[in-house]
């Protein structure tokens, strides 16, 4: 294709030597002039979802061509490096692929990279560039070639058959065209200068890595309420905690289960087995970080990976949500109002199974998420469509972020992956800031009772008593909210333990949900009333999914 008057050609059209020269490919001594404009090959946008750019290939043939011609490879332990430099302008493609021609006989591939970080005016994004790699099986969207991703958390990685840097998948370094992928998700006005060094080590591939996946069942209490944090990170993406430390933190938080959701990689799945136990169910998952929002894939089969290389306009989200559902997992948009770049949710909620309305310590972002979720509850009641349960997770990466702040309390038939996911999917859950918060929430009328996520059907004028029993929120404020808005507010005593009962009918409320708030910073319970325009509340301590009230006809 043509860029600003320069006609670009692929390697077949130019010939291998000419193409390498045009691309600024490194010389035989491992140095090179960098990748010039004439070396840029634009990939078809559909090949990898979002817009992509492919550079000229890096060849290692010159280091081994004589031996290869003789049918041999360099001596074991031989290391050969190539370095590529280049420049990306503002508005660069989402992903930049650097093909690497890997010869046979390679034991290990090692990659390091760097990029400049020039000063930018206040309020202007500075340079930020991620990195990952695909092997000889290709870079196709949802293809088999994925071998790892570390985002911007690491500046180097290594892969061999026996081991790999966290975030990357161990396995053979097979001959063929690998692709180092850069993700320049922020480019400063001055552009981004980068350098990538690839080092191959020759030798026998070594023993294969044996993953230790966690079991899908722990020792539960039968049908009961189980506590779990479904959004956690480790050193296998951008967290600073080891899997052992995250598991210990989950136990310390009083959790029964947790979900591992490292960004854009399944590499941690095979590390969790030793840290699960009869007291802690560990569920495998992934956080998929696209350029138009993040989402959680909960309950993925161990080792399964979900691609993230697309935007909302690429019409690919439905494809991957269906993939998760086929695997029995859940799709959960994460922190939909997060103010950071590429974090706000732009894909809509069709295909989602729940939504994360509370992420880490309570903020105004969470207030917005709860408001949107509540509006969607009203829409579901009006249209008769399915409703979307709410979730809360810590998204903890490192100290001092608290594992289990908040977490989900799920009514499940057993402490097993499929049972916990079924409880979340059905909305039989509520959100707690810690295990110190205890809560039951029911609606009773006509001799029948419904709990969280369930429906109570009664004649329009039959009285319904909504009851909340709560403990662990000293001086807190209880709010009952329906499709009309807040209908009841009551303060808890200093002990934090109390019971709140409110009466309604199915003609007046289509659903009722409960919030328990901490006092405000000034010690007051929050102000506002059913008619007030300026409602202000303290931080959330607990939030329930709704009990639905169905008005019987006739």
N, C-alpha and C positions, 0 to 999 in steps of 0.2 A: 504494500500500500504506500501512499505518498504522504509525507509529513513536511509541510511548509516547502513544497517544491522538491524535496529529496525523495526519490523513488526507492523504496526498500525492497529487497529481494530475500527469498529464503536461501538456505544453504545449498539446496539442490540447484537453484538458478545460478548462484555465484561460484559454486565449487567450494569444497571445504576450506582450502587455504585462503581464497579470496574472502569468504564469509567471515572467517576468523579475523582476518586483517581488518575488514570493515567494522567488525564489532569491537575492535580494540582488545582482542583476546590476549591473554598473557603470553609472554615469550617462553622459550624452553627453559630459561633459568628461573622461571616462577615469577618474573616481574612483567609488567605490561603497562600500556598507556591508558588503560581504563576503557570503559564502554562509551563510545561516541554516539552521536545522533544516528549515524549510518548503521550502527550495530543494533538498533532497537527494532524488534519485531513485535508488532502489536498482535496479541492473541485475540481470537474471536471472543466476544463478551460471553457468549453462551458456553464456552468451553469450561469455565470455572465459575459461572454465576456472575459475580461482580466483574467490573472492568479489570482487565489484566494486561500486563506488559511482559513480553518475553525478550530477554537479552540474547546476545550471541553466545554460543556454547563455549565452555571451558574444557580443553582437552588435556589429558595426561598421557597421550600416546607417545609423545616425544621422549618421555622418561623410560619407556619400556618397549619402543618400537623394534629395536634390534632383537631383544629377547623374545618379544612376541612373535617376530618373524621366525625365530628359531624354535618356537613352540614352548618357551619357558617364560617365567615371570621373574621379577627382581628377587634377590635374596630375602628371606624372612626378616622382618624388622625394618626393611627399607622404608623411608618416609619421603614423600614427594609433595611439595606444596605449590599452589597457584594462588595469586592474589589479583583481585579485580577491584577497580575503583570506578566510581561513576557519580553522576549528578542527576537529581530529580527536581523538577520544577514544581511549584505550587499547582495543585490540580492533577498531580500524578495519579496513575491508576491505583486502585485499591490494593492490588497485589502485583509484585514484580518478580518474575521467575528467572532464575539464573541456571540454565542447563549445565550439568557437569557430566562429562563423558567418563564413566568409571570403568577401568579395564578389569579383566578377570584377575583373580588372585589377591584381591584386596581384603584384608582382615578388618580394617576399621576406617571409618570416615570421620574426620573432625572438622568442624567449621567454627570460625570466629568472625565477628563483624563489629564495626564501629561506624558512627556517623557524627557529623558535627552538630553543635548546638549553639548557633549564633544567638546573640541577644535580640529580643523582639520587643516591640512596644507593649505596654500594659494592655491586657485584654486580647492580645493576638496569640493564637496557638504557636507554640514552639515545636521544633522537630521532635517527633516520636516515631520510632520504626520498630516493628515486630520482626520475628524471624521464625522459620520452621523449615521442614524439608519433606519432599516426596521422593520415593525411590523409582526404580526403572519401570514400574507398573503404570506410571503416568500421573498427571495432575487433574484428571477429569473430576468434575463435581461428583461427590459420593463414590469416587473410584477406590481401587484397592491400594493405591500407591502411598497413602498417608503413612509417614514414619515419625512425625512428632511436631510439636509446636511449643515454644516457650514464650511467645509474645515478646514484650520488651523486658522481661524479668531477668534474662541471661544474655551474656554477650558471646557465649560459646557453647558448643555441645559436641558429644561424641556418640557414635553408634557402632556397636559390633554385635556379633551373634550372641555373645554371652551377657552383655550388659549395655546400658545406655544411660545418658544423662537424664535425670528426672524430666518428664515431659515428652520423652522420645521412646520409641518402641525398639527393643532389642530384636535382632534378627540378622540374616545374612546380608552382607554388603555385596549384592549381586552385580555383575557387569551390566552395563546399559546406561541410559541417560537418566540421571537423577536430577532433581530440581531443588535448589535452595530457593526459598520463597521469602521475600521481604514484604512487610506490610506497613507502608508509610501512611499511618492513619492521621498524622498531623505533619504538615510541611510548612516551614516558616516562609515568609515572603522572599527571603534570600535563596530559597531552595534548600535541598538536602544533599550534602556530599557524603557518600558512603564508601566503605571498604570491606570486602569480604575475602577471607582467606580460607581455602580448602586444603586440607592435608589428608593424604591417603597413606595408610600403613599396610604394607604387604605381608602376607603370611597365612597360615591355616586359620579357618574361621573360628575354631574353638567350639566348646560345648554349647548347646542351645540353652537359652534362658527358660526356666520353668516357672510360670506364674503361679501365685498362691492366691486364688480368688476366695472371697469370703463366702461362707454358706448363706443360703437364702432363708434360714430359719434359726431362731434362738428359742430359749426356754421361756415361753410366755405364761400368761395366767388365763388362757382361754379367751373368751370374749370379754374384753376389758379396754380401758382407756390407756393408751401408750403414748409416751412423750418422745418427740424426735425433731432434730434440726435437719432440714433438707437442703441446706445451701452452705457448703463448707469447702475451704481451699487448703492445699498443702504445698510443699515445695515442688510438687509435680506440675504446678502452674505458677501463679504469682504469690502463693502463700509462703510464710516463713516457718511454718510448723511441719514437722515430720508426721507421717501417718500415726506413729505411736503416740505422739503428743496430742493429736486431734482426738484419737480414741480415748486417751486418758481424760481430756477435757470434756468429752461427751459424758463419760461416766461421772466425773466430778459434778457435772450440771444436773445429774439425776435423770439422764435420758435413757430410754429403752432402745432407741434406734437412731441412726444418722444416715445421711446420704452424702457420698463424696461427689463433688461437682467441680472438679478442676476444669479450667477454661480450655475448650477446644481440643481436648486430648483424652484418650482412654488409658493413658500410660500408667496411671496409679492403680488401676483395677487389680492388677496382679500383685500388688504389694500389701493389700489389706487383710489377707487371710490370717496372718498371725495375731492380728489385733482385734478380731471379732471374738465373740465368746457367747456362752449361754446367757449372759447378762446384757449383751449389746449386739443388736442386729445391725450390720453394716450393708447398706444398699449402694450399688454402683450406679453412677450417673455422670452427667457432664453439664457444664454451663456453656451454652453456645453463644459466643459474643460476635454478633453481626455488626455491620455499620449502622443499623437502624434499630438497635435494641438487643437486649440479652434475654435468653430464655433457658429454663432448666429442663433437661430430659432426665426424669427420675425413674429408676428401676430399669435401666438399660441392661441387657444381658452382658455379663462380664466380658470385657474386651471389645464391645461394640462402640463404634465411633460415629458421631454425627457431624456433618460438614457445616461450616459457618460462613463460607465464602459467597455471600449473596446479600443483596439489599431488598427492601420491600418491593421495589419496582421490578425486581427480577422474577417475581411470581414463583419462588422456590420454597417458601416457608411451608406451604401446604404439603409439598412433597416430603419434607422431612418430618413434619408432625405426623403424617401417615406412617412413616417408617417407625417412629417411636411407638405409635399405637399398635402396629403389627407385632412389635416386640413385647407388648404388654405394659409399656411404660406410660408415664404421664408427661404432658406438655404444660409448662408453667411459665408464662411471662414473668420476668424478674424485675424488681424495682422499676416499675414503668415510668415513674416521674423523676428518676435520678437525673440531676442536672449536668452530669459529665458528658463529654463528647461521645457520641455513638451509643449512649446508654438508654435514651428515652425510647419507649416502645412504639413502633410505627406499623406493625403488621396486623393490627386488629386482633380480635379474640376468637374468631372462628377457628376451630381446631384445638383450642386450649382446653385443658381439663380443670385448671384452677388458676388463680393469679396471686402473686406475692404482693400483698398490700402493706406489709410491715417488714422492713429490712434493717436489721441492726437497731441501735438506739433510736427512739422515736424522734422523727423530724417532720417538718412541713411537707416534705415529699410524700411521707406516709399519709398525712392528712388528705392530700390530693388523691392518692391512690384509693383510700377508703371511700372518699366521696364519689369517685368514678364507679367503683365497684357497687356501691349502694344504688346509684342511678341505674346500673345494669340489672340489679335485682328487680327494681320496679318495672323495667322494660320486659324482663322475663315473665313476670306475673301478668303483664298486660297482653303479651303476645302468645303466651303459652309455650314459649321456647324453653330450652334447658337453661339452668342458671349456673353461674360460675362460682365455685367455692373460693373462699379467701384462705390464704396461707401467710405465715410469718416465719422468717428464718434469720439467722444471725449474719450470714455472709462473712463469717469470721475468716481472716487471713493470717493474722499474727497478733502478738501481744501489743496493746492491751485489749484488743477486741475479744469480747466474751462469747465463747461457744454456748449456744442455747439462749441467747438474748436477741430475739425471742425464739420460741419454738412452737411446734404444733402438738396438740393433745388429741389423739385420734382414737375413735372407737373402732377396733378391729377384732376380727374373730380369733386372731392368733398373732403372735409376734413373728410374722413371716412376711417376706417381701410382698407377695401377692395380696395378702390380707390388709397390710398397711396401705398399699396403693389403692385398694378398693375402698377403704374408709375415707381416704383423702378425696377420691373421685366422687364419692357420694355426698361429700360435705359434712360427714359425721365428725366434725373436728372444731376445736377452738384454739385460740392463740394465747400463749402465756409468756410473760416476760421472763419468768424463771419458775423453777419447780416449787418455789415457796407459794405460788399462787394456785389456789384450789377453787374449782367452780363446778356447779351443775346448773343447767338451764332447761326448763320444761314449760310446756303449755298443757293445761288440764281442763277438760270440760266434758259434760255428758258421760261421765264415767270412763273416759279415755284420756290417754296422755301421749304426747309426742315430744321427742327430744331434738337436739340439734341436728339439722339436716333432714328432719322428718316432717310430715304433714298431718295436721289435725283437721278432720272434716266434721263440721257441725252446722246446724241451721243458723241462719243469719243472725237471729236474736239470742242465740244461746250464749250464756256467759262463758268466758274463757279466762282462767287465772294463769297469768304468766309469772313464773317464780324463778328467782335467781338466788342460789346459795353460794356465798363467796367467802374466801379467807385469804389472808396474806397481803392485803392492800390497806394499811392503816390510814384512816382519814380519807379514804378514796370516795369517788363519786360514781354511782351506778346510773347508766343511761339506757332506757329502752327506746329503740328506734324502729319505726314501722315505715310503710310506704308513704305515710303522711309526714314523716320526719320524727323528731324526738317527741315522745308522748309522755314520758315519765322520767323524773330525775330524783335521786335520793342519795344522801350522804351515808357513808359507813362510819362506825365508831372508831375511836383511836386504836382499838384492838385489831382492826382490819377484817373482822369477821362479822357477817350479818346476812340477813335474808330480806329480800325485797320482793313484794308481790304487787302486781298490777292487774286490773280486770279490764277486759275488752270483749269484743265480739268479732266473728268472722266478717261481719258487714263493715266493720270499722278498720280492720287491719288485715292485709293480705299476708304479711309476714311480720315477725318480731325478731329483732336481734339485740344483743346486749353489748355494751361497752363498760369497762371498769377503768376509770381514770385516776391517776395520782392527783393529789392537790397541786395547785399551781405554785410557782416559785414563791409567791407571797404567802403561801399557806392556805389560801382560800380554795374552795372546792371547784372553782370555775363559775363563770357567770353566764347568764342568758336564760331565756325562757322560751316557751313554745311560740311566742310572737316576736321575740327580740331579733333585731337585725345583726347584732354583734356578739356572736357566740364565741367564747374562748374557753378552752379546756386545758387541763394538765396533760402530761404524757400518758400514753396508753399503758395499762397494766395487763389487761385482758380484753379480748375481742372474740365474740362468738359468730359462727355462721348462723343463719336464720332458722327459726321454726316457722313453717308455712301454715297459714290458716285458710282452709278451703271452705267457701260458703256453699253449703249444700243447696241444691235447687229443689223447689217444691215444698 
